Amino acid sequence: MARALRLGLTLTEEDAEVFRRSEREYTVTPQQKHQLAEAQRIYRSNPIKF
């Protein structure tokens, strides 16, 4: 059975604040939205079969 993997990443001081700020202020640009829509269109026309 699979076990959870802990990476043990610890951010301190300035690094932690930068991480928290980027999590709070996350935005998606119009270009990113367009790229996601294009990726979804490509996937739907060529789905992966496992």
VENQUIMO-V83622 format. One record per residue. N is the residue number from 0. RES is the residue in one letter. SS is DSSP state (a for helix, b for strand, c for the rest). PHI is phi in radians with two decimals (999 if undefined). D_LAST is the distance of its C-alpha to the last C-alpha in Angstrom with 2 decimals. Layout:
BEGIN
n: {N N}
res: {RES RES}
ss: {SS SS}
phi: {PHI PHI}
d_last: {D_LAST D_LAST}
END
This chain:
BEGIN
n: {0 1 2 3 4 5 6 7 8 9 10 11 12 13 14 15 16 17 18 19 20 21 22 23 24 25 26 27 28 29 30 31 32 33 34 35 36 37 38 39 40 41 42 43 44 45 46 47 48 49}
res: {M A R A L R L G L T L T E E D A E V F R R S E R E Y T V T P Q Q K H Q L A E A Q R I Y R S N P I K F}
ss: {c c c c c c c c c c c c a a a a a a a a a a a a c c c c c a a a a a a a a a a a a a a a a c c c c c}
phi: {999 -1.22 -2.04 -1.16 -1.90 -1.81 -1.45 1.28 -1.30 -2.18 -1.76 -2.24 0.80 -1.11 -1.06 -1.15 -1.15 -1.06 -1.09 -1.08 -1.11 -1.18 -1.17 -1.22 -1.79 -1.12 -2.31 -1.94 -1.42 -1.01 -1.13 -1.13 -1.09 -1.10 -1.12 -1.13 -1.07 -1.14 -1.10 -1.13 -1.10 -1.10 -1.09 -1.10 -1.45 -2.46 -1.15 -1.47 -1.96 -1.74}
d_last: {21.39 20.60 23.73 24.48 25.37 28.57 29.20 32.88 33.35 36.82 38.24 41.99 44.62 43.85 40.17 39.64 41.53 39.58 36.29 37.71 39.12 35.91 34.07 36.88 37.18 33.55 33.41 30.94 32.44 32.23 30.54 27.75 27.34 27.22 24.60 22.33 22.91 22.18 18.87 17.89 19.16 17.23 13.87 14.84 15.80 12.72 9.70 6.51 3.80 0.00}
END
